Amino acid sequence: MSVETIIGLEVHVQLKTKSKMFCGCDNRGEERPPNTAVCEVCMGHPGTLPVPNRQALEMAVKTALALNCAVLPESKFDRKHYFYPDLPKGYQISQYDQPLSQRGWLEIEMGQGEAKRIGITRLHIEEDTAKLLHGAENATLVDFNRAGTPLMEVVSEPDIRTPAEAKAYLQELRAIVRTLKVSDADMEKGHLRCDANISVRRSTQIDAQMSADSVGELNTKIEIKNLNSFRAVERALEYEQRRLSELLEKGEYPHVQETRGWNDATGVTELQRSKEEAEDYRYFPEPDIPPLRFSLEEIARMRAEIPELPQAKRKRFGAQYRFSPLDARTLTADERLADYTEKVISELIAWLTALPGELDEAEVWETQGEKLSRLTAGWLTSKLGGVLAARGETYEGLRVTPEDFAEFLTLIYERTISSTIAQELLAKMVETGDDPHTLLETLGGGQVKDVAILGKAVDEVINANPKIVAQFKAGKDAVIMYLVGQVMKTMKGKADPQLVQSLLREKLS
């Protein structure tokens, strides 16, 4: 039996504001002792009035614009009622029939140049609940520090067809909110949480005449909760895809919506309850908060403040720096690494154009771009990334300056040092923060400091590079490092670079 899978995702993103959504409590409650970042407002005491957090609202608008959503001229808050220990007021302030924004889309890349557009039904804002801590002896404790934290809920259209697409959608959404700096989006810490809705149907059920706004008649959907990693989302959907397909084959497909939890240890979903409908929550307008209105000028200002988004940056890295699609994705996945990469390339071009003296910036990248992009990507990701991982460090605390890393790449590009010496050198650079030429003399095998031996190598390099020598004598001092590199190459990286430079200057003067 041929079946089609229909998937839609509801993603909650915790906003990185200074204070909570409707009160002035510190929004860094996860860093504080339990129940110390609370007040009468977020605890729902009688007589208190909520005041919307403008920073949170602007973060949500910018995210909506980045997701190509239409920001509504007027939206409002509603009360969503349900009773649970993690909800101090007995209701959640959310948005129902007039959300902040709606009708957007997000494009995902599926490899080999393939892309797919996933519709966004709506993006609305609400407050988070408290955190339940399930401990020993069947005891459950409640930490209210998280209650009232601003949340964005991003609801997709049921346009996702495979668990792999769902994973890609989530990864792209996380990259966007991190680029906008509206959330850390750490799934393990609950900053980004996903509920997945899935159903399957026989392929013959697909309506060939369906409109662009419809996916045809759908079978009962199942909601999966407790998904706290990309891998968990993919595994849970794969499991439920198999389970529902088997039930459909047997004629036992469920007719009542279910909410199921994902058990990562056993690799199965477990029934929790029947799914609530909107009427079960008894929505009504929040009487203490007036409708929200953003002017066209305010929306235009916030749109102008949106930085280059991940997909655009990946495309630019490919076009401008000639990185492969995989390298472009890796180098732009972390904003700090992306910024560092661009600075390294700028410095690398400066090194290569200054030393030989024959190519300008455009010519360097036109003639050597592919080789330089592979060199840069390889040493920045697998090599430098490996050294940092082994030390338990990140790119954020990197002590190696972009200029020193570009000099290091130049030594490799010019074959001044071998790959083995380069890896030892890189580890020393990360450890000390010193420049590569200074550190070369500390590497194993020792360095030649015999003036007679070095003098012979220096003479050979001078005689072999008359154009560079002429540039140096004409006042272009920077090219001395090119000659140093040539001597180092001749000596297989075993010469004392400072002594080599001294000898060169002495002979050329």
C-alpha positions in Angstrom: 0.0 0.0 0.0 1.3 3.4 -1.0 0.9 6.1 1.7 1.6 9.7 2.0 2.7 11.3 5.3 1.4 14.7 6.3 3.4 16.6 9.0 2.9 20.0 10.6 5.1 21.5 13.4 4.2 23.8 16.3 7.4 25.3 17.5 7.7 27.4 20.7 10.7 29.7 20.9 11.7 31.3 24.2 12.6 34.9 23.7 15.8 36.3 25.1 14.4 39.5 26.7 15.6 41.3 29.8 12.3 40.8 31.6 9.3 38.5 31.4 6.3 38.9 29.1 3.9 40.8 31.3 6.0 41.9 34.3 9.4 43.2 35.3 10.9 40.0 36.7 14.3 39.0 35.5 14.0 36.7 32.5 17.2 34.7 33.4 15.3 32.5 35.8 17.0 29.4 34.7 20.3 30.8 36.1 18.7 31.5 39.5 17.6 29.4 42.4 14.0 28.0 42.1 11.1 30.4 42.7 13.3 33.5 43.1 12.5 35.2 39.8 8.8 35.7 40.5 6.4 38.4 41.4 2.6 38.9 42.0 2.0 39.5 38.3 3.6 36.3 36.9 2.2 34.3 39.8 -1.3 35.5 39.0 -2.2 37.2 42.3 -5.7 38.8 42.3 -5.7 42.5 41.4 -2.5 42.5 39.4 -2.4 43.8 35.8 -0.2 42.5 33.0 1.8 45.0 30.9 3.1 43.6 27.5 6.9 43.6 27.0 7.6 45.8 24.0 11.0 44.2 23.4 9.3 40.8 23.1 6.8 42.2 20.7 9.4 43.7 18.5 11.4 40.4 18.5 8.3 38.6 17.4 7.6 41.1 14.6 11.1 40.8 13.3 10.9 37.0 13.3 7.5 37.2 11.5 9.0 39.4 8.8 12.0 37.1 8.4 9.5 34.3 7.9 7.8 36.3 5.2 4.6 36.6 7.3 2.1 39.4 7.1 2.0 41.4 10.3 -1.7 42.1 11.0 -2.8 45.8 11.5 -4.4 44.8 14.8 -3.9 41.8 17.0 -5.0 41.0 20.6 -4.3 38.7 23.5 -6.7 36.0 24.8 -7.0 33.9 27.8 -6.5 30.2 27.2 -7.9 28.2 30.2 -6.6 24.9 31.5 -5.7 23.7 35.0 -2.3 22.2 35.6 0.3 22.7 38.3 2.6 24.6 36.0 0.1 27.3 35.2 -0.2 29.7 38.3 -3.1 31.8 37.0 -5.3 28.9 35.8 -5.1 30.3 32.3 -2.3 31.3 29.8 -2.2 34.7 28.1 -1.9 33.8 24.4 -3.4 34.8 21.1 -6.2 33.0 19.3 -8.2 34.5 16.5 -6.2 37.7 15.9 -2.5 36.6 16.0 0.4 38.9 15.6 1.1 37.6 12.1 0.1 34.9 9.6 0.5 33.5 6.0 4.3 33.2 5.7 6.7 30.7 4.4 10.2 29.2 5.1 12.4 27.6 2.5 14.4 24.6 3.4 17.3 23.0 1.5 17.2 19.3 1.0 20.6 18.8 -0.7 21.8 18.6 -4.4 20.4 22.0 -5.0 16.8 21.0 -4.1 14.7 23.5 -2.1 11.2 23.3 -0.7 8.9 26.0 0.6 7.0 25.3 3.9 4.0 27.5 4.6 3.7 29.3 8.0 0.1 29.4 9.2 0.8 32.0 12.0 3.2 33.3 14.4 1.8 34.5 17.7 3.1 35.5 21.1 2.3 34.1 24.6 3.7 33.4 28.0 5.5 30.3 29.1 4.4 28.0 31.9 6.4 27.0 35.0 8.7 24.1 35.0 7.9 20.7 36.6 10.7 18.8 38.2 9.9 15.1 38.6 12.1 13.7 41.4 12.5 10.6 43.5 9.7 9.0 45.5 7.1 10.1 42.9 7.4 13.7 44.0 6.9 16.6 41.6 8.2 20.0 42.4 7.3 23.2 40.6 9.8 26.0 39.7 7.9 29.2 38.8 10.9 31.1 37.5 10.0 30.2 33.9 6.3 31.2 34.3 5.7 34.3 32.3 8.7 34.0 30.0 7.9 35.4 26.5 7.3 32.7 23.9 6.7 32.8 20.2 4.7 30.0 18.7 5.4 29.3 15.0 2.8 27.1 13.4 3.5 25.5 10.1 1.2 24.4 7.3 0.9 20.6 6.9 3.4 20.9 4.0 6.1 18.6 5.4 6.2 15.2 3.9 9.1 13.4 5.6 10.8 13.3 9.0 14.0 14.6 7.3 12.1 17.6 6.0 10.8 18.3 9.5 14.3 18.2 10.9 15.6 20.6 8.2 12.7 23.0 8.8 13.5 23.1 12.5 17.2 23.6 11.9 16.5 26.5 9.5 14.1 28.1 12.0 16.7 27.9 14.7 19.3 29.4 12.5 17.0 32.4 11.8 16.1 33.1 15.4 19.7 32.9 16.4 20.7 35.3 13.6 18.1 37.7 14.8 19.4 37.3 18.3 15.9 36.8 19.7 16.7 33.5 21.3 19.5 31.1 22.1 17.2 28.4 20.8 19.0 25.6 22.8 16.6 22.6 22.6 18.3 20.8 25.5 17.5 23.8 27.7 13.9 24.2 26.4 14.6 27.5 24.6 13.1 25.8 21.5 10.4 23.2 21.9 8.6 21.3 19.2 5.2 19.6 19.1 4.8 17.5 15.9 1.5 16.7 14.2 1.4 13.7 11.9 -1.1 11.7 9.9 -0.9 9.3 7.0 -3.3 8.5 4.2 -3.4 6.3 1.1 -2.0 8.0 -1.9 -5.3 7.5 -3.7 -6.9 9.9 -1.1 -4.8 12.8 -2.6 -7.1 15.2 -4.3 -5.6 16.1 -7.7 -7.8 19.2 -7.8 -6.9 20.6 -4.4 -6.1 24.3 -4.3 -2.8 25.9 -3.3 -4.2 26.5 0.2 -5.3 23.0 0.8 -3.7 19.6 1.0 -6.9 17.7 0.5 -8.8 15.5 3.0 -6.6 14.5 5.9 -6.9 11.6 8.3 -6.9 12.1 12.1 -3.7 13.7 13.2 -1.5 12.6 16.1 0.4 15.1 18.2 3.8 14.2 19.6 5.2 16.0 22.6 8.5 16.0 24.6 10.8 16.5 21.5 13.9 18.1 22.8 16.4 17.5 19.9 16.5 17.5 16.2 17.3 13.8 16.3 14.3 13.1 18.6 12.0 14.9 16.2 13.2 12.8 13.3 13.1 9.5 15.2 9.6 10.2 16.8 8.1 11.0 13.4 9.7 7.9 11.8 8.3 5.7 14.5 4.8 7.3 14.3 4.9 7.1 10.5 5.4 3.3 10.7 2.8 2.9 13.4 0.1 4.8 11.6 0.9 3.1 8.3 0.4 -0.3 9.9 -2.9 0.8 11.6 -4.1 2.2 8.2 -3.3 -1.1 6.6 -5.2 -3.1 9.2 -8.2 -0.7 9.0 -7.6 0.4 12.6 -6.6 4.0 12.0 -7.5 6.2 15.1 -10.5 8.4 14.7 -9.9 10.5 17.8 -6.9 12.9 18.0 -4.3 11.7 20.5 -1.5 13.5 22.3 1.5 11.1 22.6 4.8 11.6 24.4 8.1 10.5 22.9 10.2 8.2 25.0 13.7 8.6 23.7 15.1 5.7 25.7 12.7 3.1 24.3 12.3 4.7 20.9 8.4 4.7 21.0 5.6 7.2 21.5 3.3 6.7 24.4 -0.4 7.7 24.7 -0.9 10.6 27.1 -4.5 11.9 26.5 -7.0 12.7 23.9 -6.2 16.0 22.1 -8.0 19.1 23.3 -9.9 21.3 20.8 -10.0 25.1 20.9 -13.4 25.0 22.6 -11.9 23.0 25.5 -9.7 26.0 26.4 -12.7 28.4 26.6 -10.8 31.3 24.9 -12.0 34.8 25.5 -10.2 38.2 25.0 -7.8 39.2 27.7 -9.7 42.2 29.3 -6.6 43.8 30.9 -4.6 44.3 27.7 -5.8 46.5 24.8 -5.4 45.4 21.2 -1.9 45.7 19.6 -1.3 48.0 16.7 2.0 48.6 14.8 2.2 51.4 12.3 3.6 50.9 8.8 6.6 53.1 9.8 7.3 50.9 12.8 7.1 47.8 10.7 9.4 49.3 8.1 11.9 50.3 10.8 12.0 46.7 12.2 12.3 45.2 8.7 15.3 47.4 8.1 16.9 46.1 11.3 16.9 42.5 10.1 20.4 41.3 9.4 21.5 39.0 6.6 19.6 35.8 7.1 21.2 32.3 7.1 20.0 31.2 3.6 21.2 34.5 2.0 24.5 34.2 3.8 25.0 30.7 2.6 24.3 31.7 -1.0 26.7 34.6 -0.7 29.5 32.5 0.8 29.1 30.2 -2.2 29.1 33.0 -4.8 31.6 35.4 -3.2 34.1 33.0 -1.7 33.4 29.9 -3.8 32.7 27.6 -0.9 30.9 24.4 -1.6 27.3 24.2 -0.4 28.3 21.9 2.5 31.2 24.2 3.5 29.0 27.3 3.2 26.4 25.7 5.5 29.0 24.6 8.1 30.8 28.0 8.1 27.6 30.0 8.5 25.9 27.7 11.1 27.6 29.6 13.9 27.5 33.4 13.5 30.8 33.8 15.3 32.5 31.4 12.9 31.0 33.1 9.9 32.3 36.5 11.0 35.7 35.0 11.8 35.8 33.3 8.3 35.1 36.6 6.5 37.9 38.3 8.4 40.3 35.5 7.8 39.6 35.6 4.0 40.1 39.4 4.0 43.5 39.0 5.7 44.4 36.0 3.5 43.8 38.1 0.4 46.0 40.9 1.9 48.8 38.4 2.5 48.6 36.9 -1.0 48.4 40.2 -2.8 51.2 41.8 -0.7 53.7 39.0 -1.0 54.1 38.1 -4.7 53.2 41.6 -5.8 51.7 40.4 -9.1 48.0 39.8 -8.5 45.4 42.1 -7.2 42.5 40.9 -5.0 40.1 40.1 -7.8 42.8 38.1 -9.7 43.8 36.1 -6.5 40.2 34.9 -6.0 39.6 34.4 -9.7 42.6 32.2 -10.3 43.1 30.6 -6.9 39.6 30.9 -5.4 38.7 27.2 -5.4 42.0 26.1 -3.9 41.8 28.9 -1.3 38.2 28.2 -0.3 39.0 24.5 0.2 42.1 25.3 2.2 40.2 27.8 4.4 37.2 25.7 5.0 39.2 22.6 5.8 41.4 24.2 8.4 38.7 26.3 9.9 36.2 23.5 10.4 37.7 20.0 10.7 41.2 21.1 11.9 40.5 24.2 14.0 37.1 22.8 15.1 38.8 19.6 16.2 41.5 21.4 18.3 38.8 23.5 20.0 36.6 20.5 20.7 39.5 18.6 22.2 40.2 21.5 24.5 36.5 22.0 25.4 36.5 25.4 23.8 34.4 27.3 21.2 35.0 29.8 18.5 33.8 32.5 20.8 36.9 32.4 23.1 39.4 31.8 20.2 42.7 33.5 20.9 44.0 33.2 17.4 43.5 36.5 15.5 42.1 36.4 11.9 45.4 37.9 10.8 47.5 35.2 12.4 45.2 32.5 11.0 45.5 34.0 7.5 49.3 34.0 7.9 49.1 30.4 9.0 47.1 29.5 5.9 49.6 31.4 3.8 52.4 29.2 5.2 50.4 26.1 4.1 49.4 27.5 0.8 53.0 28.4 -0.1 54.1 24.9 1.2 56.4 26.6 3.7 55.3 24.0 6.3 54.1 20.5 6.0 50.7 19.3 7.0 52.2 17.6 10.1 54.0 20.7 11.2 50.9 22.8 10.4 48.7 20.7 12.8 51.3 21.0 15.6 51.5 24.7 14.9 47.8 25.2 15.0 47.5 23.5 18.3 50.2 25.8 19.7 48.5 28.9 18.3 45.1 27.9 19.9 46.9 27.3 23.2 49.0 30.4 23.3 47.4 32.9 20.9 50.9 33.6 19.5 51.6 34.2 15.8 52.7 31.3 13.6 56.2 32.5 12.8 57.1 33.1 16.5 55.9 29.6 17.3 57.6 27.7 14.5 60.9 27.6 16.4 59.3 25.8 19.3 58.1 22.8 17.3 59.7 19.4 17.4 62.8 18.6 15.3 64.5 21.8 16.2 65.3 24.6 13.8 68.4 25.3 11.8 70.2 28.4 13.2 73.5 27.8 11.5 74.2 31.1 9.6 76.3 29.4 7.0 73.6 26.9 6.1 70.9 29.5 6.2 73.0 32.0 4.3 73.3 29.5 1.4 69.5 29.0 1.3 68.9 32.8 1.5 71.3 33.4 -1.5 69.4 30.8 -3.5 66.0 32.4 -2.8 67.4 35.9 -3.6 68.8 34.7 -7.0 65.5 32.9 -7.8 63.2 35.9 -7.1 64.6 39.0 -8.8 61.2 40.7 -9.2 60.4 40.3 -5.5 63.9 41.6 -4.6 63.4 44.6 -6.8 60.0 45.3 -5.1 61.7 45.2 -1.7 64.5 47.5 -2.8 61.8 49.9 -4.2 60.3 50.2 -0.7 57.7 47.5 -0.6 58.7 46.1 2.8 55.9 43.5 3.1 57.3 41.3 0.4 60.2 40.3 2.8 57.8 37.8 4.3 57.4 36.1 0.9 61.1 35.6 0.7 61.1 34.3 4.3 58.5 31.8 3.2 60.6 30.7 0.3 63.6 30.1 2.5 61.4 28.2 5.0 60.1 26.1 2.1 63.7 25.3 1.0 64.5 24.4 4.6 61.3 22.2 5.0 60.1 24.5 7.7 63.1 23.8 9.9 64.7 27.3 9.7 64.6 30.0 12.4 62.2 32.5 10.7 63.5 35.5 12.6 67.1 34.7 11.8 66.1 34.1 8.1 64.5 37.6 8.0 67.5 39.2 9.6 69.8 37.5 7.0 67.6 38.6 4.1 67.5 42.2 5.3 71.3 42.2 5.7 72.0 40.8 2.3 69.4 43.0 0.5 70.6 46.2 2.1 
